[in-house]
Amino acid sequence: MDNVLDTLYATIESRKTSAPPDSYTAKLFAAGENEIVKKVGEEAIEVIVAAKGQSDERVVSEMADLMYHALVLLASRGIAWRAVEDELARRFK
């Protein structure tokens, strides 16, 4: 079974070339890197706010949003998710 982040990243990548008209991911790509980076920042702040006074469920939800937007940023720059995994593995050998 594939890792959920690998599967999500592959789906995000596919939205760069063949996206359904209602695809949020495709809309982010069309908006450009500035909008994608803005969303990453917004989601990071929402994780912090959730961690400082909201439920664990809210933290998990906001972290999922942050991870998704981070993957969109990687894809927009042509950086494979695998590069992040490799860097983490290098750090923790």
N, C-alpha and C positions, 0 to 999 in steps of 0.2 A: 504494500500500500504506500502511495506517495505521501510525503510530508505535506501538510496543509499549506505551509508557506510556499513550497515548491509549486503546488497546484495553483495557488492564488497568483503567484508571480507569472506563471505560464498564461493564465487567463488575462492578466493585466497586459502582458506582452502582446497577446492576440488582439487586444482592443486598439493597438496602434495601427493595425492594418485592416481589420475586418470587424467593425463594431456595429452592434445594433443601434438604431437611431436614438434610443432612449438610454444609452449607456452613460452612466456617470463618469466612468473611467475615460471614455472617449472624449467627453466634454472637458475633463481636466487636461488631457493631452492637447486638445484644440486651444484651450485657454493659455497654454504655455507654461514654461518653467516658473515664472514669477508667481503665478496662481498656485502651482503645485507646492512651491516652497512656503507660501503663505499658509496653505492648508496644513502642512507639516507643523509649522509653528503654532497654529491655532490648536491643533490636536495635542501637541506637547503641553501647552498651557492647561488644556482641559484635563489631562492626566494629572498634572500637579494639583489642580483644584480638587479633583476627585479624591486624590490621595490625602489631602489635608482636611477632609471633613465629610466625605460621602461614603457610601457603602462599598464593600469589596466588589459587589456586582457592577457598580458604576465604574470603579477603577478598571475592571476587566473590560468593560464595554469601551471605555475611552482608550485603553491600551490597544485594543483591536483596531480602533479607528486610526490610531497613530501608526501602527504597523502597516496597515493598508496604504496609507498615504506615503509612508517611507518607501514602500515597494513601488508605488507609482513614480516617485522621484527617481529611484534607481533606474527603472525602465526608461524614463524620459531621457536619462543621460546615457543610456546604452550600457549600464553596469549590471551585470548578472547578479542575481541573489546569491549565487554560488560564491561570488567574490567575498561577500560579507561572511558567509559560512566559513570559507577558507581562512579569512583573517581571524575569526574567533577561534578556529582550531589552532592556528599558529600561536595565538596568545596563550592558549591553555594546554600546550603539549607538556 
